[in-house]
């Protein structure tokens, strides 16, 4: 029988949950997510973006908002460049009842197969002038990105004033197929946990 050609693509399957968030001073928050990835990546199954239910603090968890919102997506790619990131935006009501952003954050999907937990430090854009700060205080309109995916990009981020605000915890279950057959060694991870971070492993 003829020899089978080596694979030219690999698969990355990601499942898990946006588990919870901690945003001191805020309550009744929901979370939007979207995956950002390079041009060689193609989603083949699952959802690229979603929006959670509204979570409220309770007597059981007075400081934690529990979403336990599922994520599930499969990609194929010919190249690990542009490895997928998940971008999160958390929203909740302000004093006037308008939904305003309470935090942005992003993290790469872990490179190593297995179960992983990530805690993402979230941030919000800051007004750049006293007048803008005063105007946003009066109108209730806080600065926010028109496209949250900008959070996953490096270009231009250094000119954006931001401040830290809260944390979100995500669990990932990562499976890869044929990555090692293309000559990439990602090691053998079972379960790994890391603390607060932005982007890791790059």
Beta strands, then each sheet from edge to edge (+ up, - down):
strand 1: 10-22
strand 2: 29-36
strand 3: 41-46
strand 4: 49-51
strand 5: 65-77
strand 6: 85-93
strand 7: 99-108
strand 8: 114-125
strand 9: 162-177
strand 10: 191-197
sheet 1: 3+ 5- 1+ 9- 8+ 10+
sheet 2: 4+ 2- 6+ 7-
end
